[in-house]
Amino acid sequence: MLPSFMTQAFVRKRYPTVIDHGSTVRDYTAIPTQGTFYGSIQPGTGTTDQLNRDGAEVVKTIWAQPGSDVKHFDVLTIKGEDYFVNGAPEDWDTGILDHMVVRLSRWEG
């Protein structure tokens, strides 16, 4: 039985890759494949652009069910805003409350 706090549905978008000048990159103009996973989202701390003072990073963390299909190159839309998975999702195998930690970020400004 999964914890009751991991009931929020998240849709992840996975964009295909293309070769660009010899490098494999994600094609964010293409139609992505989508998948759903469940968890709980929490606000995080972000940073601001200290030099130009015209931008800010918005950060969130999702505590997801173990084994969720989320990769470091995926995109999640939350309340109409696209967030990029920031780094590889981490599996926390505690033996009591196993979960996956997915860190998200996006820039404003």
C-alpha positions in Angstrom: 0.0 0.0 0.0 1.3 3.4 -1.0 1.4 6.4 1.4 -1.6 8.6 1.2 0.5 11.7 0.4 1.6 10.2 -3.0 -1.7 10.6 -4.7 -1.2 13.6 -6.9 -0.9 12.7 -10.6 1.9 14.3 -12.6 2.3 14.0 -16.4 5.8 13.9 -17.6 6.8 14.8 -21.2 9.7 13.0 -22.9 10.9 14.7 -26.1 12.6 12.8 -28.9 16.3 13.3 -29.7 17.8 14.7 -32.9 21.4 15.1 -34.1 22.4 18.8 -34.1 25.9 19.5 -35.4 27.0 16.1 -34.3 25.5 16.2 -30.8 22.4 14.4 -29.6 19.9 16.9 -28.2 16.3 16.9 -27.2 13.9 18.4 -29.8 11.5 20.5 -27.8 9.6 21.5 -30.9 8.5 17.9 -31.5 5.5 16.1 -29.9 6.6 14.4 -26.7 5.6 11.0 -25.4 3.7 11.3 -22.1 3.4 9.2 -19.0 1.8 9.6 -15.6 3.3 9.0 -12.2 2.1 9.8 -8.7 3.6 11.7 -5.8 3.5 14.9 -3.7 4.9 18.2 -4.7 6.7 20.6 -2.3 8.0 24.1 -2.8 11.8 24.6 -2.9 14.3 27.4 -2.6 15.4 29.1 -5.8 18.0 31.6 -6.8 17.9 35.0 -8.4 20.1 36.5 -11.1 22.3 38.7 -8.9 24.2 40.3 -11.8 21.2 41.5 -13.9 18.5 41.2 -11.3 16.0 40.3 -13.9 15.5 36.6 -13.5 14.8 34.0 -10.9 14.9 30.2 -10.6 11.7 28.5 -9.4 12.4 25.2 -7.7 10.0 22.4 -6.6 10.6 18.9 -5.3 8.3 15.9 -5.9 8.3 12.9 -3.6 7.3 10.2 -6.0 6.4 6.5 -5.8 9.4 4.2 -6.1 10.1 3.1 -9.6 8.4 6.1 -11.3 9.3 6.5 -14.9 11.0 9.9 -14.7 14.4 10.7 -16.2 16.8 13.7 -15.9 15.8 15.0 -19.4 12.0 15.0 -18.9 9.7 18.0 -18.6 6.7 18.3 -16.3 3.9 20.9 -16.7 2.6 22.1 -13.3 -0.2 24.7 -13.2 0.5 25.6 -16.8 4.3 26.1 -16.3 7.0 23.8 -17.7 9.6 22.6 -15.2 12.7 20.7 -16.2 13.8 17.7 -14.1 17.0 19.0 -12.5 19.5 16.2 -12.3 18.8 12.5 -12.1 15.9 11.4 -9.9 17.1 9.7 -6.7 15.8 6.4 -5.3 15.6 6.5 -1.5 15.4 2.9 -0.3 14.7 3.3 3.4 12.9 -0.1 4.0 10.1 1.8 5.6 9.0 4.6 3.3 10.7 4.0 0.0 10.3 6.9 -2.5 11.9 8.7 -5.4 13.0 12.4 -5.1 12.5 14.4 -8.3 13.9 17.9 -8.3 12.4 20.4 -10.7 13.4 23.9 -11.8 12.5 26.7 -14.3 13.6 30.2 -14.9 11.5 33.3 -14.9 12.6 36.6 -16.5 
